[in-house]
Amino acid sequence: MFILLMSSFVYAGLPDDGKVIFSARCAACHNINKVLTGPALAGVEQRRSLDWIINFVHSSQTVVKSGDPYAVALFQKFNKIQMPDHSDLTSDNIKSVVEYIKTQAVVSDTKAPFVKPTKLSTLYRPISPGKDYVAIIGYFIAVLLLIGTLLLAVHLRSLQNGHEKTPV
C-alpha cells in the first residue's frame, strides 16, 4: 500500500508553472479578461509574437525605447507606468504563462456593452487519489482510530461487567 501511495505521489505532477508564475508575478497588475493597472492579457499571443512577449516581459522599457509602436502605445495608454523587468524568468517560464493565459481566457464572439465576468470555477472539486493522497490517508487513519476506540470501549465495558458479577 505504501509503494502504491508513493508512486501516485511521484506521478501526480507539480502545479502548473504558468499559473504559479502568473499568480506570483503578474496578477497584481494584470487580469486575464479585464483591464487593471495593465492591459487584459487574453489573446496576447494573437496580438504579439511569442518572441516579442518574451522580450517585453524581460524588459518592457527596452522595447519601448526601441521605438516599437505597440509598446509605445501601451506605455502611453497606461499612464506611462513602467512594467517591472522580469529578466530572471526563462523563455520557457514565459511560454508557460502564455499557455496558462490561453486556458483561462474568456472568448466572446459578440461585443457586449458591459465587461464579461471572468470564467467561473466551482468551489469544490472531487477528491482524486493522485493529488489528495494526504486527505485519503488522513481519512483512513481517522476511521481506524474510531474503530479502535470503539473496540477498546467495548472491551473495557466487558471487563467492567465481568468484575461486577464475580462474588467476593
C-alpha positions as CSV (number, residue, x, y, z in Angstrom):
1,M,0.0,0.0,0.0
2,F,2.9,2.3,0.9
3,I,4.5,1.8,-2.5
4,L,1.2,2.4,-4.3
5,L,0.7,5.7,-2.4
6,M,4.2,6.9,-3.0
7,S,4.0,6.1,-6.7
8,S,0.8,8.1,-7.1
9,F,2.6,11.0,-5.3
10,V,5.5,10.8,-7.8
11,Y,3.3,10.8,-10.8
12,A,0.8,13.3,-9.5
13,G,2.8,16.1,-11.1
14,L,3.7,19.6,-9.9
15,P,1.3,22.6,-10.0
16,D,1.0,24.3,-13.4
17,D,4.1,26.5,-13.7
18,G,2.2,29.1,-15.7
19,K,-0.5,29.6,-13.1
20,V,2.0,29.8,-10.3
21,I,4.2,32.4,-12.1
22,F,1.1,34.4,-13.2
23,S,-0.2,34.5,-9.6
24,A,3.1,35.5,-8.1
25,R,4.4,37.9,-10.8
26,C,1.5,39.2,-13.0
27,A,-1.8,39.1,-11.1
28,A,-1.0,42.3,-9.1
29,C,-1.3,44.4,-12.3
30,H,-2.9,42.1,-14.9
31,N,-6.1,40.2,-15.1
32,I,-6.6,37.8,-18.0
33,N,-10.0,39.1,-19.0
34,K,-10.2,42.7,-17.8
35,V,-8.1,45.8,-17.6
36,L,-6.4,46.6,-14.3
37,T,-3.2,48.6,-13.9
38,G,-2.0,46.9,-17.0
39,P,-3.9,45.5,-20.0
40,A,-6.0,42.4,-20.0
41,L,-3.9,39.5,-21.3
42,A,-6.5,37.3,-23.0
43,G,-5.4,36.9,-26.6
44,V,-1.9,38.4,-26.1
45,E,-0.4,35.6,-28.2
46,Q,-2.6,36.7,-31.1
47,R,-1.7,40.3,-30.8
48,R,2.1,39.9,-30.5
49,S,4.6,37.2,-31.4
50,L,6.0,35.0,-28.6
51,D,9.5,36.5,-29.1
52,W,8.0,40.0,-28.7
53,I,6.2,38.9,-25.5
54,I,9.4,37.4,-24.1
55,N,11.4,40.5,-24.8
56,F,8.7,42.7,-23.4
57,V,8.5,40.7,-20.1
58,H,12.2,40.6,-19.8
59,S,12.5,44.4,-20.2
60,S,9.5,46.4,-21.2
61,Q,11.3,49.7,-21.3
62,T,14.0,48.3,-23.6
63,V,11.2,47.5,-26.1
64,V,9.5,50.9,-25.5
65,K,12.8,52.8,-26.0
66,S,13.5,50.9,-29.2
67,G,10.5,52.7,-30.7
68,D,8.2,49.7,-31.1
69,P,4.9,51.3,-31.9
70,Y,2.8,48.8,-30.0
71,A,5.0,49.0,-26.9
72,V,5.0,52.8,-27.0
73,A,1.2,52.9,-27.4
74,L,0.7,50.6,-24.4
75,F,3.1,52.7,-22.3
76,Q,1.1,55.9,-23.2
77,K,-2.3,54.2,-22.7
78,F,-1.4,53.1,-19.2
79,N,-0.2,56.5,-17.9
80,K,3.5,55.7,-18.5
81,I,3.5,53.2,-15.7
82,Q,6.6,51.0,-16.2
83,M,6.2,47.3,-16.1
84,P,8.9,45.8,-13.8
85,D,11.6,43.8,-15.6
86,H,11.4,40.0,-15.1
87,S,14.8,39.1,-16.6
88,D,15.1,36.2,-14.2
89,L,12.2,34.4,-15.9
90,T,13.3,32.0,-18.7
91,S,11.7,31.8,-22.1
92,D,10.0,28.6,-21.0
93,N,8.6,30.3,-17.9
94,I,7.1,33.0,-20.0
95,K,5.8,30.4,-22.5
96,S,4.1,28.5,-19.7
97,V,2.4,31.8,-18.5
98,V,1.1,32.4,-22.1
99,E,-0.2,28.9,-22.2
100,Y,-1.9,29.4,-18.9
101,I,-3.5,32.7,-20.2
102,K,-4.8,30.8,-23.2
103,T,-6.6,28.3,-21.0
104,Q,-8.2,31.0,-18.8
105,A,-9.2,33.5,-21.4
106,V,-12.9,34.0,-21.9
107,V,-13.6,34.2,-25.6
108,S,-16.7,36.0,-26.9
109,D,-17.9,36.4,-30.4
110,T,-20.3,39.2,-29.6
111,K,-19.4,42.5,-28.2
112,A,-21.4,43.3,-25.2
113,P,-21.8,46.8,-23.8
114,F,-20.5,45.6,-20.5
115,V,-17.4,43.7,-19.3
116,K,-17.9,40.0,-19.4
117,P,-17.2,38.4,-16.0
118,T,-14.2,36.1,-15.6
119,K,-14.5,32.4,-16.1
120,L,-16.4,30.9,-13.2
121,S,-14.9,28.0,-11.3
122,T,-16.6,25.6,-8.9
123,L,-16.0,26.0,-5.2
124,Y,-15.4,22.3,-4.8
125,R,-13.5,19.6,-6.5
126,P,-13.8,15.8,-6.1
127,I,-11.0,14.0,-4.2
128,S,-8.5,12.4,-6.5
129,P,-6.2,9.7,-5.3
130,G,-3.3,11.0,-7.3
131,K,-3.4,14.6,-5.8
132,D,-5.2,14.2,-2.5
133,Y,-3.4,11.2,-1.0
134,V,-2.8,13.0,2.3
135,A,-6.6,13.6,2.7
136,I,-7.3,10.0,1.9
137,I,-4.7,8.7,4.3
138,G,-6.0,11.0,7.0
139,Y,-9.5,9.7,6.4
140,F,-8.4,6.1,6.8
141,I,-6.4,6.9,9.9
142,A,-9.4,8.6,11.4
143,V,-11.7,5.7,10.6
144,L,-9.1,3.2,12.1
145,L,-8.8,5.3,15.3
146,L,-12.6,5.4,15.6
147,I,-12.9,1.7,15.2
148,G,-10.0,1.1,17.7
149,T,-11.6,3.5,20.2
150,L,-15.0,1.6,19.9
151,L,-13.3,-1.8,20.3
152,L,-11.4,-0.5,23.3
153,A,-14.7,0.8,24.9
154,V,-16.4,-2.5,24.3
155,H,-13.5,-4.4,25.8
156,L,-13.4,-2.2,28.8
157,R,-17.1,-2.5,29.3
158,S,-17.0,-6.3,29.1
159,L,-14.1,-6.3,31.7
160,Q,-16.1,-4.0,34.0
161,N,-19.2,-6.2,33.7
162,G,-17.1,-9.3,34.4
163,H,-15.7,-7.9,37.6
164,E,-19.2,-6.8,38.9
165,K,-20.6,-10.4,38.6
166,T,-17.9,-12.2,40.5
167,P,-18.7,-12.7,44.2
168,V,-16.2,-11.7,46.7
